Amino acid sequence: MPQISKMVASKDILRFIWSILGLALGVGSQPLRAMDYHVRALGGVYQSSETYKDPVDGSTKNDAQAALGSFYLDLRQLGPADNQFTFEFRDRYDSFGNLDQDQPRLVVSTEPEVRQLVLRYPNIKGSVYGAVGRFPVVDAATISNDGLELGYRATNSLRMGVFGGLYPERKDGNTVLLSEEGAQQGVYLDYDDKSSRRDVHTYIGSAIVRREPSQKASVDPLSAEVTNQARLLSYNNIVFQPWANSRWTGLTLIDLAPKPRAQNLWVSYNQRYNAKLSSNIYLLRLDPTEYEKQRDIRDRLGASPLTRAHLLFKQSLGKTPALWYDVAYGVRSRDKLTRQQFGLRLVLSRINGGPLGAHVGAWSRKNYETKDTIFKGGLNYSSEKYDVSLVQQYIIEKHRDGKTSTPLITDLTAGWFFNREVMGTASLEYAVDEKVTIVSGLIGIGLRMTSDQLTPPGTGHRPQESL
């Protein structure tokens, strides 16, 4: 048996090499209608305007404008080896994205980004699979790899793989740079229990990745810290559901070297006690990059690592109404500022079985530098072609200096399907207090084409609690 397994694996490796050469030389080329294809194109425009009542640096205005676009192409069942080719491109045009040092003033910037350009050998029914090009390694939480991946399926539940190449470094954690790349190597192990019972599930994913920066290590003259050092990262993802009413989830990304630290961490426990009562407990740790992505529109504090715990209880009061009780605590590592929150919310999901939902709630919160009382309510309408949400939030903030501010925040979002191929989205956010008025909006349109049967525009009404 071991000899047979080795022969099958060797044969799969040869097919992988041959499939790459075959596509490069045009062997096994075929018309588009003979292969599976998926195409997506998205475009949008973003506009933001801040108006201050008192001048800041001689001006009362701070505006931002950007155009965003993306294109995704996925071709499958290419040639006799059933290869897969994927191309993904994104671009951001920012009217005020660069600083002209000579003027000085903000000028136009553009951020072209090739997310994927990859040829894969999926080999779904075999043991060896691989990829070559630029691609994400999802099993190792690696956003991009310019190189090669080679994997092996030991059983239906267990697979492992290695990858290596260049790692496109990212500007502010958001944009893949085309010119700056450092070397990286990694190994991953993935176990997914294919239990016959739907209410029982175990998944374990683990990876080790080593990255070397594009620039040589150096010493910061101010802090005396060594920068641009090689990093060793550990990634782990665990899902454990021993029975239908209980579920554990864990996701960690930890720096092992040069200095051990938890970069990002998420641990949650979901428990349903009976038909009317359930709870969700989670603990998370965010690095400054993730903090920046999730910050509130009015948060003016510098980005910082954040640790937060949250406890949420849901109590059903009948077919439609439910009460949500939540308690949260968070602390910023940079300045030790804390956030404490207690709240109660009434949720009405699918009122009378129709498309309309609503929620209303109140919270008391110590918000880092202020003490807040929050009142929040919203409406949601979901149908097969339209999805509209309106959320209104009124906050009474008491500052350390004794002053009080009363911000009013309104969020309006909408999505709609023109048909099965074309969809649109729009959002508007309005925030105003005693010092500043902020208005931001985004409008976009998307196109999708596929060889598969497209699903209908909508499949029903979205419950209010999913907001």
VMD Tcl script that draws the C-alpha trace (Angstrom):
set ca {
  {0.00 0.00 0.00}
  {2.74 2.59 0.78}
  {4.31 1.92 -2.64}
  {0.95 2.52 -4.37}
  {0.47 5.78 -2.43}
  {3.94 6.99 -3.46}
  {3.25 6.13 -7.10}
  {-0.05 8.08 -7.05}
  {1.62 11.11 -5.43}
  {4.47 11.03 -7.96}
  {1.97 10.86 -10.79}
  {0.09 13.87 -9.38}
  {3.31 15.89 -9.16}
  {4.14 15.11 -12.79}
  {0.63 16.15 -13.85}
  {1.07 19.43 -11.94}
  {4.35 20.21 -13.75}
  {2.90 19.18 -17.09}
  {-0.22 21.30 -16.56}
  {1.92 24.43 -16.02}
  {3.97 23.76 -19.15}
  {0.85 22.92 -21.11}
  {-0.87 26.19 -20.35}
  {2.30 28.21 -20.97}
  {2.76 26.58 -24.39}
  {-0.92 26.73 -25.29}
  {-1.42 22.97 -25.09}
  {-5.02 22.00 -24.49}
  {-6.40 25.45 -25.33}
  {-10.18 25.55 -25.63}
  {-12.96 28.06 -26.26}
  {-14.52 29.96 -23.34}
  {-17.82 28.10 -23.66}
  {-16.04 24.77 -22.91}
  {-14.71 25.91 -19.55}
  {-16.20 27.26 -16.34}
  {-15.81 31.01 -15.92}
  {-16.64 33.61 -13.29}
  {-16.27 37.35 -13.96}
  {-16.88 40.25 -11.57}
  {-16.37 43.97 -12.16}
  {-16.99 46.63 -9.51}
  {-16.72 50.42 -9.60}
  {-17.53 53.15 -7.12}
  {-17.00 56.76 -6.07}
  {-16.39 57.95 -2.50}
  {-16.80 61.52 -1.25}
  {-16.25 62.89 2.26}
  {-16.51 66.42 3.57}
  {-15.65 67.77 7.04}
  {-16.68 71.32 7.97}
  {-15.35 72.79 11.23}
  {-17.05 75.67 13.01}
  {-13.66 77.00 14.13}
  {-10.71 77.07 11.68}
  {-8.10 74.33 12.00}
  {-4.68 75.31 10.55}
  {-6.38 78.26 8.87}
  {-9.14 76.26 7.19}
  {-12.65 75.08 8.08}
  {-12.78 72.39 5.37}
  {-11.24 68.93 5.06}
  {-12.48 66.98 2.02}
  {-11.62 63.61 0.50}
  {-12.48 62.14 -2.89}
  {-11.66 58.74 -4.31}
  {-12.69 56.44 -7.14}
  {-12.40 52.69 -6.66}
  {-12.49 49.84 -9.15}
  {-11.83 46.12 -9.29}
  {-11.91 43.30 -11.84}
  {-11.94 39.56 -11.14}
  {-11.62 36.72 -13.67}
  {-11.67 33.03 -12.78}
  {-11.36 30.30 -15.44}
  {-11.67 26.64 -14.51}
  {-11.34 23.25 -16.19}
  {-8.54 24.49 -18.44}
  {-6.94 21.78 -20.56}
  {-6.81 18.05 -19.85}
  {-5.51 18.63 -16.28}
  {-8.53 20.84 -15.36}
  {-6.33 23.79 -14.34}
  {-7.68 27.02 -12.87}
  {-6.52 30.53 -13.81}
  {-7.41 33.57 -11.66}
  {-6.71 37.26 -12.24}
  {-7.75 40.03 -9.85}
  {-6.93 43.73 -10.18}
  {-7.88 46.72 -8.01}
  {-7.19 50.43 -8.27}
  {-7.87 53.47 -6.11}
  {-7.74 57.01 -7.48}
  {-7.42 59.53 -4.63}
  {-7.75 63.26 -5.38}
  {-5.77 64.15 -2.25}
  {-3.62 61.05 -1.78}
  {-0.08 62.45 -2.08}
  {1.77 65.37 -0.51}
  {3.68 67.66 -2.89}
  {6.70 68.72 -0.80}
  {7.56 71.66 -3.07}
  {4.22 73.49 -2.73}
  {3.32 72.00 -0.14}
  {-0.15 70.69 -1.05}
  {-2.07 67.45 -1.52}
  {-2.14 66.08 -5.04}
  {-3.62 63.13 -6.92}
  {-2.45 59.58 -6.21}
  {-3.31 56.21 -7.73}
  {-2.79 52.78 -6.18}
  {-2.88 49.97 -8.78}
  {-2.91 46.58 -7.12}
  {-2.62 43.12 -8.69}
  {-4.19 40.90 -6.04}
  {-4.04 37.64 -7.98}
  {-2.36 36.33 -11.13}
  {-2.21 32.60 -10.59}
  {-2.40 29.24 -12.32}
  {-3.70 26.49 -10.04}
  {-3.72 22.72 -10.31}
  {-6.68 21.91 -7.99}
  {-6.68 18.14 -8.60}
  {-9.86 17.77 -6.53}
  {-9.95 13.97 -6.82}
  {-6.20 13.47 -6.34}
  {-3.70 13.88 -3.53}
  {-1.24 16.52 -4.83}
  {-2.31 20.06 -5.70}
  {-0.42 23.28 -6.38}
  {-0.31 26.87 -7.59}
  {2.20 29.22 -9.22}
  {2.02 33.01 -9.60}
  {0.68 35.70 -7.23}
  {-2.02 34.35 -4.94}
  {-3.26 34.41 -1.33}
  {-2.51 31.42 0.89}
  {-5.76 31.29 2.85}
  {-4.67 28.35 5.01}
  {-1.74 30.44 6.33}
  {-3.55 33.82 6.58}
  {-1.12 35.15 3.96}
  {-2.64 37.90 1.83}
  {-0.25 37.41 -1.07}
  {2.60 35.19 -2.23}
  {4.64 35.62 -5.41}
  {5.89 32.10 -5.93}
  {4.84 28.50 -5.60}
  {2.53 26.39 -3.41}
  {2.55 22.60 -3.23}
  {0.04 20.65 -1.13}
  {-0.81 17.04 -0.30}
  {-4.17 15.53 0.73}
  {-3.43 12.69 3.12}
  {-7.13 11.88 3.69}
  {-10.50 13.45 2.99}
  {-10.11 15.43 6.23}
  {-6.37 16.10 6.43}
  {-4.14 18.06 4.07}
  {-0.84 19.91 4.34}
  {1.24 22.18 2.19}
  {4.33 24.33 1.76}
  {4.75 27.61 -0.09}
  {7.45 30.13 -0.75}
  {8.40 33.14 -2.82}
  {8.22 36.90 -2.41}
  {5.81 38.74 -0.13}
  {4.47 42.00 -1.60}
  {4.72 44.46 1.29}
  {1.66 46.52 2.07}
  {1.29 50.27 2.50}
  {-0.58 50.93 5.77}
  {-1.79 47.33 5.69}
  {-4.14 48.02 2.78}
  {-2.35 48.10 -0.57}
  {-0.08 45.53 -2.17}
  {2.96 47.38 -3.49}
  {4.29 46.28 -6.87}
  {7.90 47.36 -6.30}
  {8.77 46.31 -2.73}
  {8.93 42.61 -1.93}
  {10.56 40.50 0.75}
  {11.16 36.75 0.79}
  {8.80 34.42 2.65}
  {8.40 30.70 3.29}
  {5.62 28.83 5.07}
  {4.06 25.50 5.96}
  {0.46 24.74 6.93}
  {-1.68 21.88 8.22}
  {-5.45 21.73 7.76}
  {-7.86 19.27 9.42}
  {-11.59 19.41 8.66}
  {-13.63 16.60 10.20}
  {-16.19 15.44 7.64}
  {-18.66 14.14 10.19}
  {-21.92 12.69 8.91}
  {-23.75 14.66 11.62}
  {-24.48 18.27 10.65}
  {-24.59 19.45 14.26}
  {-21.05 18.25 15.04}
  {-17.98 19.87 13.50}
  {-14.25 20.13 14.19}
  {-11.83 22.23 12.16}
  {-8.16 22.95 12.93}
  {-5.90 25.06 10.75}
  {-2.33 25.89 11.71}
  {0.59 27.54 9.90}
  {4.10 28.88 10.44}
  {5.35 31.67 8.15}
  {8.78 33.34 7.98}
  {9.15 36.71 6.28}
  {12.22 38.78 5.45}
  {11.72 42.50 4.69}
  {12.87 44.00 1.40}
  {15.21 46.36 3.29}
  {18.09 45.33 5.51}
  {17.77 45.48 9.30}
  {18.73 48.84 10.82}
  {18.71 50.66 14.18}
  {16.30 53.55 14.77}
  {18.50 56.45 16.06}
  {15.69 57.81 18.27}
  {14.31 54.66 19.90}
  {17.45 52.48 19.52}
  {15.12 49.68 18.31}
  {16.15 47.36 15.50}
  {13.78 47.70 12.53}
  {13.24 45.69 9.34}
  {14.00 42.38 11.02}
  {12.88 38.98 9.79}
  {9.58 37.86 11.31}
  {8.31 34.43 12.31}
  {4.53 34.21 12.56}
  {2.16 31.56 13.89}
  {-1.41 31.33 12.57}
  {-4.09 29.12 14.15}
  {-7.80 28.75 13.40}
  {-9.97 26.37 15.44}
  {-13.72 25.67 15.23}
  {-15.17 23.14 17.66}
  {-18.87 22.31 17.77}
  {-19.42 19.25 20.02}
  {-23.22 19.49 19.62}
  {-25.83 21.67 17.95}
  {-26.23 24.26 20.72}
  {-22.57 24.96 21.51}
  {-19.76 26.33 19.36}
  {-16.19 27.47 20.09}
  {-14.19 29.56 17.60}
  {-10.57 30.67 17.88}
  {-8.41 32.69 15.50}
  {-4.90 33.84 16.38}
  {-2.03 35.52 14.53}
  {1.06 35.68 16.75}
  {4.56 37.05 16.17}
  {7.08 34.51 17.47}
  {10.16 36.52 16.45}
  {11.92 38.90 16.72}
  {9.65 39.78 19.68}
  {6.79 37.54 20.84}
  {3.43 39.34 20.77}
  {-0.20 38.68 19.89}
  {-0.83 40.55 16.65}
  {-4.51 39.63 16.23}
  {-6.64 37.31 18.36}
  {-10.30 36.31 18.33}
  {-11.90 33.75 20.67}
  {-15.68 33.29 20.87}
  {-18.12 30.92 22.56}
  {-21.74 30.63 21.40}
  {-24.27 28.79 23.54}
  {-28.01 28.26 23.07}
  {-29.57 27.28 26.39}
  {-33.13 26.78 25.13}
  {-35.49 28.08 22.45}
  {-35.66 31.53 24.08}
  {-32.20 32.21 25.50}
  {-28.70 32.25 23.98}
  {-25.37 33.95 24.66}
  {-22.22 34.96 22.83}
  {-18.93 35.65 24.62}
  {-15.86 36.85 22.74}
  {-12.38 38.18 23.39}
  {-10.36 39.96 20.74}
  {-6.99 41.63 20.32}
  {-6.40 44.05 17.42}
  {-3.13 45.46 16.12}
  {-2.98 49.15 15.04}
  {-3.80 48.26 11.41}
  {-7.04 46.47 12.33}
  {-7.86 49.22 14.84}
  {-7.59 51.76 12.02}
  {-9.99 49.76 9.85}
  {-12.64 49.41 12.57}
  {-12.41 52.83 14.24}
  {-15.50 54.99 14.68}
  {-15.95 57.92 12.28}
  {-15.45 60.39 15.18}
  {-12.49 58.60 16.82}
  {-9.56 61.06 16.75}
  {-7.16 59.02 18.90}
  {-4.03 57.57 17.38}
  {-4.13 53.95 16.26}
  {-3.24 51.53 19.05}
  {-3.31 47.82 19.87}
  {-6.70 47.12 21.46}
  {-7.89 44.32 23.74}
  {-11.65 43.91 24.15}
  {-14.11 41.50 25.80}
  {-17.84 41.37 25.03}
  {-20.75 39.44 26.54}
  {-24.11 39.37 24.71}
  {-27.34 37.68 25.86}
  {-30.36 37.28 23.55}
  {-33.79 36.61 25.00}
  {-36.74 35.84 22.73}
  {-40.07 37.35 23.79}
  {-42.15 35.61 21.14}
  {-42.15 35.04 17.41}
  {-40.82 38.51 16.50}
  {-39.52 40.58 19.45}
  {-36.30 39.87 21.37}
  {-34.24 41.61 24.03}
  {-30.45 41.87 23.71}
  {-28.31 42.58 26.80}
  {-24.64 43.41 26.26}
  {-21.62 44.24 28.42}
  {-18.23 45.19 26.95}
  {-14.80 46.27 28.17}
  {-11.77 47.37 26.15}
  {-8.33 48.87 26.78}
  {-5.85 50.56 24.43}
  {-2.22 49.49 24.91}
  {-0.76 52.79 23.72}
  {-2.19 55.05 26.44}
  {-4.11 52.62 28.73}
  {-7.39 54.40 27.99}
  {-10.40 52.14 28.59}
  {-13.93 51.70 27.26}
  {-16.75 50.19 29.36}
  {-20.24 49.67 27.98}
  {-23.61 48.40 29.25}
  {-26.66 48.28 26.99}
  {-30.16 46.97 26.30}
  {-31.78 46.63 22.88}
  {-35.26 45.64 21.67}
  {-35.12 43.89 18.29}
  {-38.15 43.33 16.07}
  {-37.25 40.95 13.27}
  {-39.59 40.55 10.29}
  {-42.56 42.38 11.76}
  {-45.71 40.32 11.13}
  {-43.63 38.08 8.88}
  {-43.06 40.91 6.41}
  {-39.95 42.61 4.98}
  {-39.70 45.31 7.69}
  {-37.58 45.05 10.82}
  {-36.66 47.51 13.57}
  {-34.52 47.92 16.67}
  {-34.18 50.47 19.46}
  {-31.77 50.56 22.39}
  {-29.87 52.55 25.00}
  {-26.31 52.27 26.35}
  {-24.16 53.77 29.06}
  {-20.51 53.96 28.07}
  {-17.16 55.21 29.32}
  {-15.59 55.91 25.95}
  {-11.83 56.37 26.52}
  {-11.92 60.14 27.17}
  {-15.66 60.76 27.61}
  {-18.68 59.40 29.50}
  {-21.52 58.74 27.08}
  {-25.23 58.03 27.10}
  {-26.33 56.56 23.78}
  {-29.76 56.23 22.21}
  {-29.94 54.26 18.97}
  {-32.71 53.06 16.68}
  {-33.09 51.77 13.18}
  {-35.31 50.37 10.44}
  {-34.49 47.74 7.86}
  {-36.39 46.72 4.73}
  {-35.37 43.57 2.87}
  {-36.98 42.11 -0.23}
  {-35.84 40.03 -3.17}
  {-34.51 43.06 -5.07}
  {-33.98 45.77 -2.46}
  {-32.28 46.08 0.92}
  {-32.43 49.42 2.76}
  {-31.25 50.23 6.28}
  {-31.57 53.48 8.27}
  {-29.87 53.86 11.66}
  {-30.10 56.94 13.87}
  {-27.80 57.49 16.86}
  {-27.88 60.31 19.44}
  {-25.06 60.58 22.00}
  {-24.62 62.76 25.08}
  {-20.86 63.05 25.73}
  {-19.41 64.44 28.94}
  {-15.74 65.42 28.59}
  {-12.99 65.62 31.20}
  {-13.04 69.42 31.15}
  {-16.72 69.47 32.13}
  {-18.01 70.35 28.67}
  {-20.83 68.39 27.02}
  {-21.30 67.61 23.35}
  {-24.32 66.01 21.64}
  {-23.35 64.31 18.37}
  {-26.07 63.05 16.06}
  {-25.09 60.28 13.64}
  {-27.22 58.98 10.75}
  {-26.35 55.99 8.56}
  {-28.30 55.13 5.42}
  {-27.35 52.14 3.25}
  {-29.07 50.60 0.27}
  {-28.47 47.73 -2.11}
  {-30.48 46.63 -5.11}
  {-30.43 44.23 -8.06}
  {-31.22 45.63 -11.49}
  {-31.24 42.03 -12.72}
  {-29.30 38.83 -12.00}
  {-26.09 40.25 -13.49}
  {-26.08 43.92 -12.39}
  {-26.31 45.23 -8.84}
  {-25.87 48.60 -7.15}
  {-25.06 49.89 -3.68}
  {-25.06 53.24 -1.94}
  {-24.32 54.52 1.55}
  {-24.53 57.89 3.26}
  {-23.18 58.82 6.69}
  {-23.93 62.12 8.41}
  {-22.43 63.16 11.77}
  {-22.73 66.54 13.46}
  {-21.82 67.98 16.86}
  {-20.84 71.36 18.33}
  {-17.47 71.43 16.53}
  {-17.73 69.66 13.17}
  {-20.12 68.37 10.53}
  {-19.08 65.26 8.61}
  {-20.83 63.99 5.49}
  {-19.54 60.96 3.57}
  {-21.06 58.87 0.82}
  {-20.27 55.96 -1.46}
  {-22.06 54.79 -4.58}
  {-21.09 51.77 -6.61}
  {-22.20 49.36 -9.28}
  {-21.24 45.75 -9.89}
  {-21.43 43.26 -12.75}
  {-21.16 39.49 -12.55}
  {-21.10 36.84 -15.27}
  {-20.72 33.12 -14.77}
  {-21.10 29.83 -16.60}
  {-23.06 28.51 -13.61}
  {-26.75 29.09 -13.09}
  {-27.09 32.46 -11.36}
  {-29.04 32.51 -8.13}
  {-32.06 34.81 -7.96}
  {-31.37 38.42 -6.88}
  {-32.66 37.68 -3.37}
  {-33.68 34.62 -1.44}
  {-35.92 36.20 1.19}
  {-35.94 38.76 3.94}
  {-32.81 39.32 5.98}
  {-33.45 39.15 9.73}
  {-32.87 42.41 11.61}
  {-30.42 40.76 14.00}
  {-27.90 40.16 11.17}
  {-27.20 43.89 10.91}
}
mol new
graphics top color blue
foreach p $ca { graphics top sphere $p radius 0.5 }
foreach p [lrange $ca 0 end-1] q [lrange $ca 1 end] { graphics top cylinder $p $q radius 0.2 }
display resetview
